[in-house]
Amino acid sequence: MGRMISIEVDEVIFKLLQEHGTPFVDSPNDVLRKLLLTESETLQPSSSTHLVTNTKVIKPSKGRGHHMDTYTFVRKVLEEDFVGRFGKVGRYRFMFENDDTRIYFQNYNQSDSNLWYRISETAWRTMNTPGKNGFIYFTNPAEGVAYCIPVKAIKSQMIAARWNRDYLEVNIDHLRKRWRELNWEIGQYLKKYDF
């Protein structure tokens, strides 16, 4: 994807972009990429391309696993695991909700035995909205997997581990399927996707 450049479009073109995109998931850049590039150009970025996720800037994995960008992977997981339409929550690029469910995707798109994520204080507060079933997905599109953990389960384990900070550090030992900070075996929450 490289460096982002701003452009202006008129109302007709903007409506066309909206018609071709998945609401609250695809950015205008995602839609243009789908319309203008062939599938091989879209799925195999150049070696200098970096993927920007809500955790950090990382180089895409080489050789192993899936060759799917984070946005596409998140969209497919949302479509496969949930029914109905979801809208984007506030300023969060990867947080979605409907009337009774809120989902937050944290993404690390690199084949690795250690998966690193961080949930800020404001994001964690937002995920704890009363009346919503909350789920946090710690995804690794490079390997086609995600740890899909209910917010209620995370809160219970935070108490058990005496984690009293307002944010979450998430360092997952992917080989042992263990969340280090909370001393928690999370293999039961691991899902594999075959897109």
N, C-alpha and C positions, 0 to 999 in steps of 0.2 A: 504494500500500500504506500510506503514511502511517506514523504512530507505531504501534509494536507494543505490544499490551496482553496481559498474561499472563492465562490462564484455567485453571481446573482441570476435567478431565473424568474420568468414572468409567472403569473398565476396559472395559466394554461399548462405550462410545463410542470409546475409544482403539483397540480392536480393529477397529471399523468404519472408522476413519480409515486404519489399516494396510491393510485390505482394498482400499480405494479408491485407495491411493497406489502409486507406483512405489518399491519398496524402495530405500533409501539415496539417493534422488534427491528425492522430494517430501517437504517438511516438512508437519506438520499444517496449517499455514496454507495451503500450496499445495492440499491436498486440500479443505479447507473452501471455498477460493476457487472451485475447480472445481465443487463441488457446489451452492454457494449463489448464484453469480453467473452471469449469462448470458454467452455467448461474447463479445459486444460489450463488456460491462462488464469482462471479464477482459483482453481484448486492447487496450483503449483506456483506460488509466488517466487520471485527471484531470490537469490541467496542473500541479498542485502535488505530484503523486506523484514520489518519488525512488526509484531502484533502487539497492539496496546490493549491491555486488559485492565480491570479495575484493581489489579494488584501490583503489576509492574510491567515494564517493557521487556520483552523476551524475544529471542530469535526462535522461529519455528523449528520444530524437531526435524532431523534429517534421517531418512531411511526407514525408521521404525514407525509402526502405528498408523494412525489416520493422518490424512492431509486435509483436514477440515478447519476452516477458520473458526474462531471463537463465536462470532455472531451466528453463523449457520448452525453450529453445534447446539448452542443455547436454544435457538428457535426450534430445532428438531426435537430436543429433549422436552421442551414445553409442550409441543404438539403431541408427543407420544405419551407423556405421563399425566397430562391433564386434559379435561374436556372443557370446551367453552372458550370464550374470548377473555384475554387478559390485557389490562392496560398497564402502561409504564407508571412507576411510582416516583413522583417528584423528579429530582435531578439524577436519580440512580439509573445508570445505563442498563443494568442487568437485574433490576428489581421490578416484579410484575405482580398485579393483583386482580382479583375479581371480587364479587360480593363477600365471599367468605374465606378466601385463601390468599396468602401473600407468599411469594417465592423470591429468594435472593440467590443469584448465581455468582459465586466467586470462581475465578477462572485462572488456571495455570496450564498453559498450552505447550507443554514440553515433556517428553518421555523422561521420567526421573524417578528414583526411589524415594525421594523426599519432595513432598508437595507443600508449598508455602502460600499461605493466605493471611489476610488481616481484615477483621471487621471492625470498622471504626465505632466510636461511641454513638454517634448519631444514627448510623446504619443499624446498630444493634437495638437502639431504642425504637427505631421505626419498625423493626421486625417484631417487636413485642407489643404491637397494637392489640388491645382487648377486642375480642369478638372475631379475630382472624386466626385461621389455622396457618401457622407459619412453617416454612421449610427452607433450609439453606442447602444449596447444592454446591459442593466443592468439586468442580469439574476439572477434568484433564482431557480436553478434546484430542490431544495427540495420541492418547491411548484408548479413546472412546469410552471413558468411564466417568462416573460421578459418585460421590458419597452424598446421599440424599437424606439429610438428618432433620427430623422435626425440631422446631425451636423448643418445644416442651422438654424433649429429651436432653437437649443441650443445657437448658436451664437446670435440670435435675443434676446433671453431671458437674456443672459448675459449682453447685452447692457441695456435692460429694468431694470434689477436688479442692474445695476452699478457694476457688478463683474469685476474687473480690474486686477485680478491675472492671471498669466501665466499657472496655473494648475486649476483643478476642484475638489472641495470637493463635494461629492454626498452623502447626507444623505436623504434617501427617507422614509417619513412617509407612510408606505405601507397601513395602514388602511385608510388614507385620500388621498392616491395617490398624494402626494405632495413632491416636491423636495425642501427641507428646505432652502438651501443656496440661491437659485434663486427665492424663494417665488413663486413657479410655480406648478399649478395643472397639473399633467401629466397622469391622468387617460385615456385620449384618446389614449395614446401610449402603454397601457398595453395589452399584448397578453397572452392568456392561451394556453398551449400545452398539448395534450393528447397522450403521447408516451407510 
